[in-house]
Amino acid sequence: MFSIVHFGAWLEYQKLVTLINKNASGIKLSHQIGAILAGWCLLLFFTNQELQIFGAHLTTIGWWLGLALLVILPLVLLLQSFKAFLFSIGYWLFGLLYISLPLALLIDLRNYWSEVNSDLNLTIPLLTIFSLWVSDTMAYLVGSLIGKTPLSSISPKKTWEGTVGGIILAIVVTSTIAYFTGKLSVQHTAIIATLASISGTYGDLFESKLKRMAGIKDSGRIMPGHGGFLDRFDSLFFAVIVVWFYVRIFM
């Protein structure tokens, strides 16, 4: 599932880059595929040691394949053109940070805890995703009812009332579930829900900015009525980074 989201989001990202900067159309298909595979290696690297294919650990495959691509791709680009090298490396590194790294860190959260606290391996990623779902849904509903103040010129339909209402309701809903299930403390739950909701809003605005620069409404059409992969997971890409740092530092 992570791989499908990764490849789909990267293809849409490459389309956006081409629309924003016409020079990107000159990037060879082999280089584009190489960049996607390099990002995918990050996902493989963060899997646990139990996942194997043909007897080889996915972590090991991700490490060595990624290392090879990091050496070969820049070298080939540099030999072709220094200008192409600078542009391609910039777009490549940004894609790794924007798409590949968040998904890799979400996998890391899935495998972070030992058997003693193994429930958290599912609880934290699901809490992050669920917080975004609740926040987005409630923000839409609250904004439709009482929203009057535009949040940003990037996305005129979003309002401060809806955004704040969505964040508060996400905290309330997730904290209530945490209280009755006991899977995670209410304090940690509330903080993670807050961080995910706020950072997710920035992620949504960032992708909206990219689409505006590219002159398109949706990043793709993989889900009729909902846009593409980036449209669906833009909030998650930002939220995971913030939640991962919180978990690593405070839990």
C-alpha positions as CSV (number, residue, x, y, z in Angstrom):
1,M,0.0,0.0,0.0
2,F,2.8,2.4,0.9
3,S,4.5,1.6,-2.4
4,I,1.4,2.3,-4.4
5,V,0.9,5.7,-2.7
6,H,4.6,6.4,-3.2
7,F,4.8,5.7,-6.9
8,G,1.4,7.4,-7.6
9,A,2.4,10.6,-5.7
10,W,5.8,10.7,-7.4
11,L,4.3,10.5,-10.9
12,E,1.9,13.3,-10.0
13,Y,4.8,15.3,-8.5
14,Q,6.8,14.9,-11.7
15,K,3.8,16.2,-13.7
16,L,3.5,19.2,-11.4
17,V,7.2,20.0,-11.7
18,T,7.0,19.8,-15.5
19,L,4.0,22.2,-15.6
20,I,5.7,24.6,-13.2
21,N,9.1,24.6,-14.9
22,K,9.2,23.8,-18.6
23,N,12.9,22.8,-18.2
24,A,11.8,19.7,-16.4
25,S,10.3,18.3,-19.6
26,G,13.9,17.7,-20.6
27,I,14.6,15.3,-17.8
28,K,15.0,11.8,-19.3
29,L,12.5,9.1,-18.4
30,S,15.3,6.9,-17.1
31,H,16.3,9.7,-14.6
32,Q,12.7,10.1,-13.5
33,I,12.3,6.4,-12.9
34,G,15.7,6.4,-11.1
35,A,14.5,9.1,-8.7
36,I,11.3,7.2,-7.9
37,L,13.3,4.0,-7.2
38,A,15.7,5.9,-5.0
39,G,12.8,7.2,-3.0
40,W,11.3,3.8,-2.8
41,C,14.6,2.5,-1.3
42,L,13.9,4.7,1.7
43,L,10.7,2.9,2.3
44,L,12.4,-0.5,2.0
45,F,15.2,0.6,4.4
46,F,12.8,1.5,7.2
47,T,11.0,-1.9,7.1
48,N,11.8,-4.3,9.9
49,Q,14.2,-7.2,9.6
50,E,11.4,-9.7,9.4
51,L,10.3,-8.7,5.9
52,Q,12.1,-10.6,3.2
53,I,11.9,-11.4,-0.5
54,F,13.8,-14.4,-1.9
55,G,15.7,-14.7,1.3
56,A,16.9,-11.1,1.3
57,H,15.8,-8.5,3.9
58,L,14.0,-5.6,2.4
59,T,16.1,-3.3,4.7
60,T,19.3,-4.6,3.1
61,I,17.8,-4.3,-0.5
62,G,16.8,-0.7,0.2
63,W,20.3,0.2,1.6
64,W,22.4,-1.2,-1.3
65,L,20.0,-0.3,-4.1
66,G,19.6,3.2,-2.7
67,L,23.3,3.6,-2.3
68,A,23.9,2.5,-5.9
69,L,21.3,4.9,-7.3
70,L,22.7,7.8,-5.2
71,V,26.1,7.2,-6.8
72,I,25.1,6.4,-10.4
73,L,22.3,8.9,-11.0
74,P,24.2,12.1,-10.0
75,L,27.3,10.9,-11.9
76,V,25.4,10.2,-15.1
77,L,23.6,13.6,-14.8
78,L,26.9,15.4,-14.2
79,L,28.6,13.8,-17.2
80,Q,25.7,14.9,-19.4
81,S,25.3,18.6,-18.3
82,F,26.1,20.5,-15.2
83,K,23.0,22.7,-15.6
84,A,20.8,19.6,-16.0
85,F,22.6,18.1,-13.0
86,L,21.8,21.0,-10.7
87,F,18.1,21.2,-11.8
88,S,17.5,17.4,-11.6
89,I,19.2,17.0,-8.3
90,G,17.1,19.9,-6.9
91,Y,13.8,18.4,-8.0
92,W,15.0,14.9,-7.0
93,L,16.0,15.9,-3.4
94,F,12.8,17.9,-3.0
95,G,10.7,14.9,-4.0
96,L,12.6,12.6,-1.6
97,L,11.9,15.0,1.3
98,Y,8.3,15.8,0.3
99,I,7.0,12.3,-0.6
100,S,9.5,9.5,0.1
101,L,10.7,10.5,3.6
102,P,7.3,10.9,5.2
103,L,6.1,7.5,4.0
104,A,9.4,6.0,5.2
105,L,9.0,7.6,8.6
106,L,5.4,6.3,8.8
107,I,6.8,2.8,8.2
108,D,9.4,3.5,10.9
109,L,6.6,4.4,13.4
110,R,4.9,1.1,12.4
111,N,8.0,-0.8,13.5
112,Y,9.3,1.5,16.3
113,W,8.2,-0.3,19.5
114,S,9.3,-3.7,20.8
115,E,6.9,-6.6,21.5
116,V,6.2,-5.1,25.0
117,N,4.5,-2.1,23.5
118,S,3.6,-3.6,20.1
119,D,0.1,-2.1,20.2
120,L,1.6,1.3,19.7
121,N,3.1,0.2,16.3
122,L,-0.5,0.3,14.9
123,T,-1.9,2.9,17.3
124,I,0.4,5.9,16.4
125,P,0.1,5.6,12.6
126,L,-3.6,5.1,12.7
127,L,-4.0,7.9,15.2
128,T,-2.1,10.3,12.9
129,I,-4.3,9.3,9.9
130,F,-7.5,9.3,11.8
131,S,-6.7,12.8,13.3
132,L,-6.4,14.1,9.8
133,W,-9.6,12.5,8.6
134,V,-11.6,14.0,11.5
135,S,-9.9,17.4,11.3
136,D,-10.5,17.7,7.5
137,T,-14.1,16.5,7.8
138,M,-15.0,18.7,10.7
139,A,-13.2,21.7,9.2
140,Y,-15.4,21.3,6.1
141,L,-18.6,21.0,8.2
142,V,-17.8,23.8,10.6
143,G,-16.6,26.0,7.8
144,S,-19.8,25.4,5.8
145,L,-21.9,26.4,8.9
146,I,-20.1,29.4,10.4
147,G,-17.0,30.0,8.3
148,K,-16.5,33.6,7.3
149,T,-12.8,34.5,7.6
150,P,-10.6,33.1,4.7
151,L,-7.6,31.1,6.0
152,S,-5.3,31.8,3.1
153,S,-5.5,33.2,-0.4
154,I,-3.9,30.0,-1.6
155,S,-7.1,28.1,-0.7
156,P,-10.0,30.6,-0.6
157,K,-12.6,28.0,0.5
158,K,-10.8,27.3,3.8
159,T,-11.7,29.5,6.7
160,W,-10.2,30.1,10.1
161,E,-13.4,29.1,11.8
162,G,-13.5,25.8,10.0
163,T,-9.8,25.1,10.5
164,V,-9.8,25.8,14.2
165,G,-13.1,23.9,14.7
166,G,-11.7,20.9,12.8
167,I,-8.5,20.9,15.0
168,I,-10.5,21.1,18.3
169,L,-13.0,18.4,17.2
170,A,-10.1,16.1,16.2
171,I,-8.6,16.5,19.6
172,V,-11.9,15.9,21.4
173,V,-12.8,12.8,19.3
174,T,-9.4,11.1,19.5
175,S,-8.9,11.9,23.2
176,T,-12.3,10.4,24.0
177,I,-11.4,7.2,22.1
178,A,-8.1,7.1,23.9
179,Y,-9.8,7.5,27.3
180,F,-12.2,4.6,26.7
181,T,-9.7,2.2,24.9
182,G,-6.6,2.9,27.0
183,K,-4.4,2.2,24.0
184,L,-2.5,5.5,24.5
185,S,-2.6,8.2,27.2
186,V,-5.1,11.0,26.7
187,Q,-2.2,13.5,26.9
188,H,-0.1,11.9,24.2
189,T,-3.2,11.4,22.0
190,A,-4.3,15.1,22.3
191,I,-0.8,16.3,21.5
192,I,-0.4,14.0,18.5
193,A,-3.9,15.0,17.2
194,T,-3.0,18.7,17.6
195,L,0.3,18.3,15.8
196,A,-1.1,16.2,13.0
197,S,-4.1,18.5,12.4
198,I,-2.0,21.7,12.4
199,S,0.8,20.4,10.2
200,G,-1.7,18.6,8.0
201,T,-3.3,22.0,7.2
202,Y,0.1,23.4,6.1
203,G,0.5,20.3,4.0
204,D,-2.8,20.9,2.3
205,L,-2.0,24.5,1.6
206,F,1.5,23.6,0.3
207,E,0.0,21.2,-2.3
208,S,-2.6,23.8,-3.2
209,K,0.2,26.3,-3.9
210,L,2.0,23.8,-6.1
211,K,-1.2,23.2,-8.1
212,R,-1.8,26.9,-8.4
213,M,1.7,27.4,-9.7
214,A,1.1,24.5,-12.2
215,G,-2.3,25.9,-13.2
216,I,-4.3,22.8,-12.5
217,K,-7.2,22.0,-10.1
218,D,-6.3,18.4,-9.2
219,S,-2.9,16.6,-9.1
220,G,-4.5,13.5,-10.7
221,R,-7.7,11.6,-11.4
222,I,-7.0,8.3,-9.7
223,M,-10.1,8.8,-7.4
224,P,-13.0,10.5,-9.2
225,G,-14.3,13.4,-7.2
226,H,-11.2,13.3,-4.9
227,G,-8.4,14.1,-7.2
228,G,-5.1,12.2,-7.2
229,F,-2.6,10.8,-4.7
230,L,-1.2,14.1,-3.7
231,D,-4.6,15.5,-3.2
232,R,-5.4,12.7,-0.8
233,F,-2.1,12.4,1.1
234,D,-0.8,16.0,1.0
235,S,-1.7,16.5,4.7
236,L,-0.2,13.2,5.8
237,F,3.2,14.0,4.2
238,F,3.6,17.0,6.5
239,A,1.9,15.5,9.6
240,V,4.0,12.4,9.7
241,I,7.3,14.4,9.9
242,V,6.0,16.3,13.0
243,V,4.5,13.3,14.7
244,W,7.7,11.3,14.1
245,F,9.8,13.9,15.8
246,Y,7.4,14.1,18.7
247,V,7.4,10.3,19.2
248,R,11.2,10.1,19.0
249,I,11.7,12.9,21.5
250,F,8.9,12.4,24.0
251,M,7.8,8.8,23.9
